[in-house]
Amino acid sequence: MTTQFYGASSLDGFIATPDHDLSWLLQFGDIEGSSYPAFIRDVGALAMGSHTYEWMLKNAIGAGQPWPYEQPAWVFTSRTLRSVAGADVRFVKGDVRPVHQAMVQAAAGRNVWVVGGGELVGQFHDAGLLDELIVQVAPVTLGAGAPLLPRQITQPGALRLQSVATLGGIFAELRYAVQRP
């Protein structure tokens, strides 16, 4: 079981535009040609920030698509958000540590996916709970927005490159092991 961030970033290091929009990513087409299908098979629980969840509500659920996850999802928010009928979505706030314990239990030996955003990934890192970063770097620049990981991680060996792959001739996928304190 590992706790992973898996997501895409622009070449200049942003995961969303300044208004938390992820539409820039949709121009690259179907996820079936990516590493996502293999990745999601090993996921047993998800952690998601409120902006990511709201984007999903507006752009996926609001467009008539079903909730895309079978796994339970914990949405970290300080606001009241609407739920999705039939989806196992749990709204939480505060420290990620006790929630992570519940997620690990629910995952039952499978991985925990920190979907995003970057600040949430940073909280898991700060708590010493993040094991791996899997980032697909897209050939676009956004100029500003939500950073991939708004933290300074400068200690030697804190992030160890595990692999680099080309996906569909478009993305570079970088896998880093995160050294826990």
C-alpha positions in Angstrom: 0.0 0.0 0.0 1.3 3.4 -0.9 -0.1 6.9 -0.7 0.4 8.5 -4.1 -0.2 11.7 -6.0 -1.1 11.0 -9.6 -1.9 13.9 -11.9 -1.0 16.2 -14.7 1.0 19.4 -14.7 1.6 22.0 -17.3 5.3 22.4 -18.4 5.5 25.5 -16.1 4.3 23.5 -13.0 0.6 24.3 -12.6 -2.2 21.7 -12.2 -5.0 24.2 -12.8 -5.6 27.7 -14.0 -5.9 30.6 -11.5 -9.7 30.0 -11.4 -9.2 26.3 -10.7 -10.1 25.1 -14.2 -8.8 21.8 -15.5 -10.2 22.1 -19.0 -6.7 22.7 -20.5 -6.0 19.0 -19.9 -9.1 17.8 -21.8 -7.6 18.8 -25.2 -5.3 15.8 -25.0 -8.1 13.3 -25.4 -8.9 9.9 -23.9 -7.2 8.6 -20.8 -7.2 5.1 -22.2 -3.8 5.7 -23.9 -2.3 6.8 -20.6 -1.1 4.9 -17.5 -4.4 5.8 -15.7 -6.2 2.5 -16.3 -3.4 0.5 -14.7 -3.0 3.0 -12.0 -6.6 3.2 -10.9 -6.9 -0.6 -10.6 -4.6 -0.5 -7.6 -6.4 2.4 -5.9 -8.6 1.6 -2.9 -9.4 5.1 -1.6 -9.1 8.8 -2.8 -8.4 12.1 -1.1 -9.6 15.2 -3.0 -9.5 18.9 -2.4 -12.7 20.9 -2.6 -11.7 22.8 -5.8 -11.1 19.5 -7.6 -14.4 18.1 -6.3 -16.3 21.2 -7.4 -14.7 21.1 -10.9 -15.9 17.4 -11.1 -19.4 18.4 -10.1 -19.6 21.2 -12.7 -17.8 19.6 -15.6 -18.4 15.9 -15.3 -21.5 15.3 -13.1 -23.1 18.5 -14.4 -22.5 17.4 -18.0 -24.4 14.2 -17.3 -21.5 11.9 -16.6 -21.6 9.4 -13.7 -19.3 9.7 -10.7 -16.1 8.1 -12.1 -14.9 6.3 -9.0 -16.0 3.1 -7.3 -13.6 3.7 -4.4 -14.6 5.8 -1.4 -13.5 9.4 -1.7 -12.7 11.8 1.1 -13.2 15.5 0.1 -11.2 17.9 2.3 -13.3 21.1 2.6 -14.2 23.8 5.1 -17.4 24.5 3.1 -20.7 22.7 2.7 -20.7 21.0 -0.7 -23.4 18.9 -2.4 -23.0 15.2 -2.6 -23.3 13.0 -5.6 -26.2 10.4 -5.5 -24.8 6.9 -5.3 -21.2 7.9 -4.7 -19.3 7.1 -1.6 -18.1 10.7 -0.9 -17.2 11.7 2.6 -16.6 15.4 3.5 -13.9 16.1 6.0 -11.7 19.0 7.3 -8.7 19.5 9.4 -5.6 17.4 9.8 -5.0 14.8 7.1 -3.4 12.2 9.5 -6.6 10.8 11.2 -8.4 10.8 7.8 -5.4 9.0 6.2 -5.8 6.2 8.8 -9.4 5.8 7.8 -8.5 5.8 4.1 -5.8 3.2 4.6 -8.4 1.0 6.4 -11.0 1.5 3.6 -8.4 0.8 0.9 -7.8 -2.7 2.4 -4.2 -3.1 1.1 -4.7 -1.1 -2.1 -3.2 2.4 -2.7 -4.4 5.7 -1.5 -4.6 8.3 -4.2 -4.3 12.0 -3.4 -6.1 13.3 -6.4 -5.4 17.0 -5.8 -5.0 19.8 -5.4 -1.5 20.8 -4.8 -2.1 22.2 -1.3 -3.7 18.9 -0.3 -0.7 17.0 -1.7 1.5 19.3 0.3 -0.4 18.6 3.5 0.1 14.8 3.0 3.8 15.4 2.4 4.2 17.7 5.4 2.5 14.9 7.6 5.0 12.4 6.3 2.3 10.4 4.6 3.2 10.7 0.9 5.1 7.9 -0.7 5.1 8.6 -4.4 4.6 11.4 -7.0 3.4 10.4 -10.4 3.2 13.5 -12.7 2.4 13.6 -16.4 3.9 16.8 -17.7 1.8 18.3 -20.6 3.2 20.3 -23.4 1.4 23.5 -22.4 2.2 26.5 -20.2 -0.5 28.2 -18.1 1.6 31.1 -16.9 -0.2 31.1 -13.5 -2.5 29.0 -11.4 -2.5 26.3 -8.8 1.0 25.0 -8.4 1.7 21.3 -8.6 3.2 21.2 -5.1 3.3 24.5 -3.3 6.2 23.4 -1.0 9.9 23.8 -0.8 11.4 20.3 -0.8 15.1 20.8 -1.1 16.6 18.1 1.1 19.0 15.9 -0.8 17.3 12.5 -1.5 13.8 13.8 -0.5 12.5 13.0 -4.0 14.2 10.0 -5.8 13.5 9.7 -9.5 12.1 6.2 -10.2 11.3 6.4 -13.9 10.6 8.6 -16.9 8.3 7.5 -19.7 6.7 9.0 -22.8 3.0 8.7 -23.0 1.4 8.9 -26.4 4.2 11.0 -27.7 2.6 13.9 -25.8 3.3 13.6 -22.0 6.4 12.9 -20.0 5.5 10.8 -17.0 7.8 11.3 -14.0 7.7 8.9 -11.0 9.4 10.0 -7.8 9.6 8.1 -4.5 9.1 10.4 -1.6 11.5 9.9 1.3 9.4 9.9 4.5 11.0 11.6 7.5 
